[in-house]
Amino acid sequence: MARSHGERKHTRYKLSKRKRERGLSPISRAIQSFASGEQVHIRIDPSVHKGMPHHRFHGMTGTVKGERGRAYIVEVSGGKRQRKKELFIRAEHLSPQVM
């Protein structure tokens, strides 16, 4: 069988919902807003395909730098070489950090 090289490879458990969570997410998650400089957690919602970041950023925390259209510009530091990356992520895949 041919090997998949798509965006969602190796995400069988990471991008799947539990039985009771299946279906579309609530609309309140899509209309939430974030201010510039706010800390947010990246939690990918697999039922929303638009504005989805790469699965390597799932579970990371970043800082909102601004907006671009309906998406937010989130700066994440980390990864293999501790470089800063700018991601364009929709609000459905973000949650505010509670301090």
Secondary structure, 3 states (H helix, E strand, C coil): CCCCCCCCCCCCCCCCCCHHHCCCCCHHHHCCCCCCCCEEEECCCCCCCCCCCCHHHCCCEEEEEEEECCEEEEEEEECCCCEEEEEEEEHHHEEECCC
